[in-house]
């Protein structure tokens, strides 16, 4: 399995079939004398920004905290809850019960919801 090719930037689908973003990061665990293992998949704007630039990631993190968008960025999904299913990555979690959709909910509440007729 090629982990980066098969997981990174793939669409995440929750157990109910709802899209919950894309895989923004992969966390590996390394222990002496033991083979490395995948621990988590990460989802969140800060992780996505960190892949582009560390300054951008700090800026996104400050905005997220200042505007109270998401205090749990990045959200980590344990590898034990991951099912690779072709093009998408399906996870055994409910998107609505996780902070993975925090930015979407914040934009809906603070911006889109204030547009007349929206």
C-alpha positions as CSV (number, residue, x, y, z in Angstrom):
1,X,0.0,0.0,0.0
2,X,1.3,3.4,-0.9
3,X,0.0,5.4,2.0
4,X,0.4,8.9,0.6
5,X,-1.1,8.0,-2.7
6,X,-4.0,6.0,-1.3
7,X,-5.0,8.3,1.6
8,X,-3.6,11.9,1.4
9,X,-6.1,14.4,-0.2
10,X,-8.7,11.7,-0.6
11,X,-12.4,12.4,0.1
12,X,-13.4,11.3,3.6
13,X,-16.9,9.7,3.9
14,X,-18.4,9.1,7.3
15,X,-20.4,6.0,8.3
16,X,-23.6,7.6,7.0
17,X,-22.2,8.4,3.6
18,X,-21.7,12.1,4.3
19,X,-18.7,13.9,2.9
20,X,-16.6,15.3,5.7
21,X,-13.6,16.9,4.0
22,X,-10.4,15.5,2.7
23,X,-7.5,13.7,4.5
24,X,-5.1,16.6,5.3
25,X,-2.4,14.7,7.2
26,X,-1.2,11.3,8.3
27,X,0.3,10.6,11.7
28,X,2.8,7.8,12.1
29,X,4.1,6.3,15.4
30,X,7.7,5.2,15.7
31,X,8.9,3.0,18.6
32,X,12.4,1.5,19.0
33,X,12.5,-2.1,17.9
34,X,8.9,-2.0,16.5
35,X,7.8,-1.4,12.9
36,X,6.4,2.0,12.3
37,X,2.6,2.1,12.2
38,X,-0.1,4.5,11.1
39,X,-1.8,6.0,14.1
40,X,-4.2,8.7,12.8
41,X,-5.6,10.5,9.8
42,X,-5.8,14.3,10.4
43,X,-8.5,16.7,9.1
44,X,-8.4,20.4,9.5
45,X,-7.5,23.8,8.0
46,X,-4.4,24.1,10.1
47,X,-2.9,20.9,8.9
48,X,-3.8,21.7,5.3
49,X,-2.1,25.1,5.7
50,X,0.9,23.6,7.3
51,X,1.5,21.5,4.2
52,X,1.8,24.7,2.2
53,X,3.7,27.0,4.6
54,X,4.4,27.1,8.3
55,X,3.6,30.8,8.6
56,X,0.3,30.3,6.8
57,X,-0.5,27.5,9.3
58,X,0.2,29.8,12.3
59,X,-2.0,32.5,10.7
60,X,-4.9,30.0,10.1
61,X,-4.5,28.7,13.7
62,X,-4.7,32.2,15.1
63,X,-7.8,33.1,13.1
64,X,-9.5,29.8,14.1
65,X,-8.9,30.5,17.8
66,X,-9.8,34.2,17.6
67,X,-13.0,33.7,15.7
68,X,-13.8,30.5,17.8
69,X,-14.2,28.4,14.7
70,X,-12.5,25.2,15.9
71,X,-10.5,24.5,19.0
72,X,-9.9,20.9,18.0
73,X,-8.0,21.6,14.8
74,X,-6.7,19.2,13.7
75,X,-9.2,16.5,14.3
76,X,-7.6,13.0,14.4
77,X,-9.4,9.9,13.2
78,X,-7.8,6.7,14.6
79,X,-6.5,4.4,11.9
80,X,-8.6,1.6,13.4
81,X,-11.7,3.4,12.2
82,X,-10.5,3.8,8.6
83,X,-11.7,1.7,5.7
84,X,-10.0,2.3,2.4
85,X,-12.7,2.0,-0.3
86,X,-11.3,2.7,-3.8
87,X,-11.3,6.4,-4.5
88,X,-12.6,7.5,-1.2
89,X,-11.6,6.9,2.4
90,X,-14.5,5.7,4.6
91,X,-14.3,6.2,8.3
92,X,-16.5,4.6,11.1
93,X,-17.4,8.0,12.7
94,X,-20.3,10.3,12.4
95,X,-19.3,13.7,10.7
96,X,-21.9,15.6,12.7
97,X,-20.4,14.4,16.0
98,X,-16.8,15.5,15.1
99,X,-15.2,18.9,14.7
100,X,-14.3,18.0,11.1
101,X,-17.0,20.2,9.8
102,X,-16.3,23.2,12.1
103,X,-15.3,25.6,9.3
104,X,-18.3,24.6,7.2
105,X,-20.7,25.1,10.1
106,X,-19.0,28.4,11.1
107,X,-19.3,29.8,7.5
108,X,-22.9,28.7,7.3
109,X,-23.8,30.3,10.7
110,X,-21.8,33.5,10.4
111,X,-21.7,34.4,6.7
112,X,-24.1,32.4,4.5
113,X,-26.9,32.6,7.1
114,X,-26.8,36.4,7.0
115,X,-27.2,36.7,3.3
116,X,-30.8,37.7,2.5
117,X,-32.6,34.9,0.7
118,X,-29.9,32.3,1.5
